[in-house]
Amino acid sequence: MDRSDICEVLHFIDGERVPSADGATLDNFEPATGESLGTIAAGGAVEVDRATAAATRALPGWSDQSAEYRGAWLEKLADAIEQRLDDFAWAESVDNGKPIGAARTIDIPRAAANLRFFAGAARFQHQDAHRSRMAGEDLWNVTICKPVGVSGCISPWNLPLYLFTWKIAPALAAGCTVVAKPSEVTPVTADLLAQVAQEVGFPAGVLNIVHGLGPAAGAAIVGHPGIPAITFTGGTATGAAIASQAAPLFKKTLLELGGKNPTVVFADADLDAAVEGATAAAFSNQGQICLCGSRILVERSILQSFTSRLVEKAQEMTIGDPLDDSTQLGSLVSASHREKVEACLQLAREEGGEILCGGQRVAPDGRCSEGYFLSPAVVTGLGPATRTNQEEIFGPVATVIPFDDEAEAIEIANGVRYGLAASIWTRDVDRALRVSEKIEAGTVWVNCWMKRDLRTVFGGVKESGLGREGGSDSLKFFQEPTNICIRFDSKGPGSSDE
């Protein structure tokens, strides 16, 4: 695979890759070089209408099939991704700027795993029955789950195929058909997925992909009367706009939004493990993960030793060409995003913070000299209430905040408007459980970070989201339960005394 294979990103509607009706396109750029990758079909209401019509036509045939049938098709998609692992990983790295090692070992395998997991989960989904015996009659209440219908799935740019499949897989497994929109910043692997869907003969109209800008294609999906369910992962401001549009239309809405996640390190922690974990949590994927631990809370008695080791680890990270297997830190996703992160670092300085390392533009040798690279930054000297410690930066920037006791650590950890995730580092099991229960977050890791079991619930509290994903929660979101009450008596079901 080379750049000619990803130079034209097209919509996928009713089983065919097609351009926009008016021929409109967007430019696509490689973050590591700043050079053009090609064009992206720029869709809007017309393309969403066409995709929704195709999904509506395909819905009866897809939803009436068994979970085994639908699961088999998802397995075929997973097989196709795994067979082209290197192609998908290369495309993800080029399009997003992430290290190819991460794409090859994390992002693309997880995308295939999402499809396989929900293929299996749907096969094992059960329906509840409750027996009620009353005088002279026997009642059975059976709850059945029906697909909600055509579902709108909107995914972000930071983990492109990983989170795209996290949304479409449960929708398809639950019996829904899909109109999906990947981010216009990183659309390439969604287009590759469309190509492999064609290759395996995936049923036409069941999966539709519309590319384009959020205010055009995304808003058209959210507002379309033929799409009763919306799932979105992205920024909190965009999530609020989607909620305000979807709520008056009574659409089911699932939102996974931003985070300002704490990494809490107690003095009794395994210091080496805690430094490794905090470094990974802060800077993985260039800090461009909603689960990143961008606020590192450290018990004051170990503050100096921990911080010096953290700075050392950050400075040791290999920044370079994302296509080089030795690269640990790739480029930020765009020039504008790098400028946004740099503005946040300038704000930290203005608030009185000290940047102990990083925050500088980097120009790797060779083809990446004009890419959007930024060295990982560690910031100290800022109070918990400063904007730097309150607002999501979404880049390779971590702040270190001291605390004196457990109560203060919990207060600082919870003192933001977000509540997505947290990690706690301690050898004290009682403390780990006690603090975990008091942390306001949808996920709390103890002595680890970013360990995921797809069966478990996932989502955020406060301004980090609405609803839950994962396992049965994802399947249930894409279904509507109906209770059926059946009366039996001694003469058999439905008989009367006449």
N, C-alpha and C positions, 0 to 999 in steps of 0.2 A: 504494500500500500504506500502511496505517496500523496503529495499535496493535490495532484490532479483528481484524486478520488474523493476529495472532500471540498472541492472548490465551489460546488453548487448545492446548497441545502434547499430542499423542496418540501412542500406540504405532503402529507400522506392521508389521502381522503378516499374512502371506499375502495381500499386496496391498491391505489395507484399513487405514485409520487408525481405531484403536479405543481406548476408554478402558480403564483397569484393570478387571479382573474384579470387584473389590470397590469400585470407584469412587474409590479413594484418589488424592489429588493432593498435589503440592508447590506452594508459592508461588514465583513467579518475579518478580524485581525488576530494574529498570533501574539499573545501577550509577551512571550519570551524574546521576540524580535521586533515587534511593532509593525511587521509587514503584513500585507493583505493575504488572507487565506482564500478569499473568494466572496461569494454573495449568499445571502439568506433570503428566501421568499418572504416578503412582508405581507402577512395576512391581516384580515380585519373581519368585519361583520359578514361580508360575502362568503369568505372561506369558512367561518364558523357556522353559518347557515347551512352550507353544503355538507360540512362534516357532521353536523347535528342531524340533518336529514338522513345521511348514510347510516349513522349510529341508530337512529330510530327504526329504520327499515330492518337493520340487522338484529335489533333487540329481541324480538320474539323467538327467532331461531336459536340465538345464543342462550338466552335465559331459560328456555325450555329444556335445554340439554342437561345431562347429569353433571355433577361435580367432577366425576371421573373424566368425562369428555373434555370439559373446559381445562381441567388440570393437565391433560395430555398435551393440549396446545401450548400451555404455558411452559411445559417441560421442553417442547420443541424449540421454543424461543430461547430458553436457557441453554439447550444443547448448542444452538447456533452461535450464541455469544461465546460460549466456552471454546468452540472450535475455531473462533476467530479472536481469541483472547489478545494476541499480540497486536492485531489491527485495531481493536477497540482501545487498548491501552495506549497505543501510539497516538490515536486520534484524540483521546481524552487529554493526554499530556500536551499535545500541540494546541488544542483549542482552549484549554483552561490555564496552562502554565504550571500545572502541578508536576512534581517529579514522577517520571515514568515508573519508578519502582513502586510508588504508592498506587498508581493507576493499575499496575499489573497485579499487585498482591492484595489490594484492598477494594478499590472502587469497582472494577469490572467483575471480579469474583463475587462481590456483594450484590451487584445487579443481577447476576445469574441466580444467586442464592435467594434473593427476594422472590423471583419468579417460581423457583422450586418450592420455597417454603409455603407460599400461599396456594400453590397447586395442591400441596399435601394437606394444608390446614382446611381447605374447603371440603376435601374428601372426608375429614373427620368431624366436621361440624354437625352438632346434634340439635334436635328440636325437643322442647320440653313438653311433657304431658302431666296433667294433674287430675287425679281421680277424686270426685266428690260424691259420697254416698249420702242420700237423703231419704226420707220416708217415701217409699213407693217408687223411687227412681234412682238411677245410677248415671252420674254425669262425668264426662271426660272433657277436660279443657286441653286442647292441643295448640301450641304456639308454632306457627310456621313463619319462615323468613323468606320474603320475596325481594328480588332485586329492586332497588329504588328506581332504576331506569338509566337513562343516559347520564353519565357522570363527567364533570369537568375536573381535570387534574392539572394543576399549575405548579411547576417545580422550579427551583432556583439554579443559580450558576455555579455554586461552590462545589457541589458533588453531583455533577450533571446526570449521568446515567444511574448512579447509585440511588438518588432520590426520585428520579423519574420513574424507575421501576418500583420503588417503595410505594408509589401511589397507584400506578396502573395495575400492578399485580393483584392486590386485593379486590380492586373494582372488577376486574375481569373474572377472577375466581368466584366472586360472589354472584356473578351472572349479569352484571351491568355491561353495557357497551360504553366506550370512552371517547371523549374529545379532550385531548391533552395539549398543553402548551409548555414546551421547555423554555428556559431563558434564552432570549435573543443574544445574550452574551456568549453562551456556550451551547450551541444547538447541534453540533456535529454528530455526537454519538446517538442522539435521538433519531437523527436521519439515518445513521447506520442501522439502528434497530428497525426502522421502517424497511430498509433494504433486505435485512435478513427475514423480516416477516413476509415479504414478497417471496423470497427464496423458498421458505418452508410452506408457502401456500396458506398462510394464516387467513381465516375467514374474512372476506371483504366487509368493511364497515364496522367491524367489532372494535378495532383500534384505529383511531384517527388522530393525526398530529398536525396542529396548525402552528406555524411559526409567526413571529412578529412581535411588535412592541406591546408592553403591558396595557397602555391606554387604548390600544386598538384591538388586538387579538384577545388579550386577557380580559378586558372589560366586556368584550362581546360574549365571551364564554360565561362570565359571571352573570350577566344580565339576560342571557338567552332564556326564553320561556320554556324551551324544550329540554333544559338541563336542570333537573331538580336538586342536584347535589354538587357541592364545590369543595375540593380539598386543595389547600395552598400551603406551601412552605416558602418563607421569605421574610422580609422586613416587617417590623411591627406597624409602621405607618401604612404600608400597602395592605397589610392584613386588616387594619381598621377600616380602610376604604372599601375593601371587599365585603366586610361585615355589614357596613352601612348600606351597600348596594343589595346584598343578598337577603338581609333580614326582612325588608318590606315584601319581598317575593316569597317568603317562608321557605327558603331553600335550606336543606341540611348543609351545615358549614363546619369544616374542620380546618383549623388554623394552627400551624406550627411556626412560631415567630422568633424574635430575637432573644438574645441572652447577654447577661453580664455576669458570667458564672464565677463563683468563688472556688479557689483551691485552698483548703484550710489545713495548715501544717502545724501540728502540736509538737512540743519539745521532745516528747517520747517517741516520735516517729523514727523509722529507719531512714536516716538522713539521705543516704545515697539513693534509696528507692524513691523518696519524696522529691528529690531534685530531678531525677530522671522523669518521674511522672509529671511534675509541674512543667518541665521543659516541653515535654510532648503535648501536654494540654494547652500550653500557651501558643506554641508555634507550628503545630502540625498543619499542613495544607496552607502554610503562610499565615496562620491565624484566622483563616477564612472558613471556620466551621462554627455553627451556632452553639455548639457544645464546648468550645474552647474555654479554658480557665484563664480568663484575662486578668482577674483580680486574685493575687496570691497573698493570702492572709497567713502571717507567720508569727508564732509565739515569740515574744520579745527576747527571751533568753537565748534563742538560737538564731536571731535575726541576722547578725553579722555573718556567721558561718554559712547559713543557708544562702543568703544573697550573694556572697562571693562565689559560691559554687554554681549558682544559677547563672550569673554573668559569665563565668568560665564556660559553662555548657553552651550558652547562646553564642558566644564568640567562636566556639569550635564547630558550629554547624556549617556544612559545606553548601555554599550558595553557588548555583551554576545552571548550566543548560538543563532544562527539565528532561531532555532526552538522554542525558548521561546517567547511567545507573548509580553513580556515586553521589549524585546530587541529593541533598536532604531538604533544601529550601529552594523552591522554584520562584517564578515571578508572580506578582499580583495579577489579578485578572484583567486589568485595564489601566490605561494612563490616568483616567479620571479617578479610579479607585485609589491608586497610589497617591494622588494629590489629596484625596480625602483623608487618608491615613496620615500623611505628612502634616496636614492642617491640625489633626488631633494631637500630634506630637508638639506642634508649635503652641497649642493651647496648654498642654502640660507644662511647657516652659513658662508660659505667662502666669500659670497658677502657682508657680514656685517649685515645680518638680525638677528633679535632677535625673537626666538620662545617663545611666551608668554605662550603657553600651548601645550600639545600633542606632536605627532610625535614619540611616544614610542610604542614599542611592548607590547601587552597585552595578558595575558594568562588566559582566563576565567576558572573558576573552572569546574571540571568534564571532559566531553568528549572532550571539545574544547581547552584543554591546549596546544596542538601542532598546533593550527590553525593559519591562516595568519591575525591576528588582528593588528590594528594600531590605536592609539587614535587620535582624530581630532586635528589638529594643526592650530594655528593662528600665523602668521608671520608679524612682523612690521619692519620698518627701511630700507626698500628697495625702490629705485627709480623705476619709471615706465619702464625704459629701461633695467633693469637687466634681466638676463636670467630667473630668478624665476618668474618675472612678464611678460615674453614674451612667455614662452614655456608651453605647456599643460602638467600638472602633472597627471590629471585623478585619483586623490585620495583625501583623507580627509585633504586637505591642503588649507587654505585661507590666502591671504595676505591683509593687510589693508594699503591703500594709501591715504594720505590726499590731499585735493585740496582747493583752496581759493575762486574760483568763478566758475560760470557756464561755461565759455569758457574753463577754465583749465580742468574741469571735462570732457567735450566733447573731448578735445584733448587727455587726458589720456585714456579715454574709447576707442577711435578709434586708439590708437597708437600701435596696434598689427596687425599681419598678418591675424588674424581670424576675422570673423564677423557673428557669429551664432545667439547669443541672448544677451539680456541685460535686467536688471530691474532697474527702477527709482522709488525712494521713495521721495515724496513731497506732500504737501497739495495744492500747487499752480497749478491749472489746466493749466493756460497759460504756465507756465514753463514746465509742463509735456509734453504738445504737442510740444512745441518749441524744447526741448531737444530730444524727441523721433524722430522727423523728422531728426535731425542731427546725430543721432547715426547710425553707419554703422553696421547694423545687420539685419538678416532676421526676427527676432521676438523681439519686445520690450514689456515688461510688465511694467505696472505702478501700484505701490502699491500692487503688487502681484508677484507670480512666479509660473511657471509650470502649468498655467491654459490653457487648450487646448480645442478648439472647432474643431472637425475633419473636419468641412467644410472649415476652413481657410487655407490659404497658409502657407507652412512650408519649410524652407531651409535656406541656409547661403550665405553670400557674401565673397569676397576675397578667402582665402584658407579654408573656411568652407564649400565649396560645389559648386555644379553645378546643376542647375535646381531646381524645386520646387515640393513638395509633398503636399498632403492634398486635400480633396474634389475632384472637377473636374480636378484639376491639376494632381493628381495621375492617374485618369482614362485616361486623354488625353495622358499621357506619354506612356501608353501601347496601344495606338491606332494610326493609321495613317489616317489623313483626306484626302478625295478625293472630289474634286468638280465635279459635273455633271451638265452640261449646256444643258437644254432642250429647243428647239425652238417650239413655237406654232404659228399658224396663223389662219385666219378665217375658213380654211377648216379642222382644227384639227391638232393634234400633228403629226409631221413627214410628212405632206402632201407637195406636190410640185405644181407648177403652170401648170404642163403638163396635 
